[in-house]
Amino acid sequence: MSLAGEFAKGVAGLGVDLAAETQGRLLDYLALLQKWNKVYNLTAVREPQKMVSHHLLDCLAVLPHVAARTILDVGSGAGLPGVPLALALPQAQVTLLDSSHKKAAFLKQAVIELGLHNATVICQRVEAWRPQQSFELVISRAFSDLAEYLLLAGRLCAKDGVIAALKGGYPYEELTQLPREFKLKHVVPLKVPGLRAERHLVLVQHA
């Protein structure tokens, strides 16, 4: 099966409605990531098939569980999950925040090449960044443990917004250490086609 066919099958398996054009742009992003990865070492996953499941489908799996007009991707790295979310949610404004100049350079290039008019790249450390507005959704994938993530990035979330973290196994221990300013909303088990590992989406709100 072609990469596009495999991706389309995975998207259908997630139960996510994505236009063929959007799926094509997501694969364009993957191709760009592969190209830059040779020089910049943005991700340890290098095989295209593995990138489809481990990166694209893994990020898109959150779509049924989040709804926001303003999204902040903390520690965006290679643009995960921010770029797939920006492509899948054209009505949302997505901010990609990363402190690495190398990664921010890739993100800026990706925004230009993919024509992502709803994405903005910020190269700063999360604790030093002072944006003018807060975000309806603050999300992160493999940024840090939950407590540290909430202490650093929680202030960037609107009072009635949601802070989301993509995790592997159910984070029992991390959940016992939630800072008291926050409360757990839900932990959603995610089934990602082609990914055998456990995945969970942790959703937190201001207490």
ZIVEN-V219607 format. One record per run of one state. SS is the DSSP state (hx for helix, st for strand, lp for the rest). FROM is the first residue (numbers start at 1). TO is the last residue. If there is no record, write none. Layout:
BEGIN
ss=SS from=FROM to=TO
ss=SS from=FROM to=TO
END
This chain:
BEGIN
ss=lp from=1 to=2
ss=hx from=3 to=14
ss=lp from=15 to=19
ss=hx from=20 to=40
ss=lp from=41 to=47
ss=hx from=48 to=60
ss=lp from=61 to=62
ss=hx from=63 to=65
ss=lp from=66 to=69
ss=st from=70 to=74
ss=lp from=75 to=81
ss=hx from=82 to=88
ss=lp from=89 to=92
ss=st from=93 to=97
ss=lp from=98 to=100
ss=hx from=101 to=113
ss=lp from=114 to=118
ss=st from=119 to=122
ss=lp from=123 to=134
ss=st from=135 to=141
ss=lp from=142 to=145
ss=hx from=146 to=156
ss=st from=157 to=167
ss=lp from=168 to=171
ss=hx from=172 to=175
ss=lp from=176 to=181
ss=st from=182 to=190
ss=lp from=191 to=198
ss=st from=199 to=206
ss=lp from=207 to=207
END
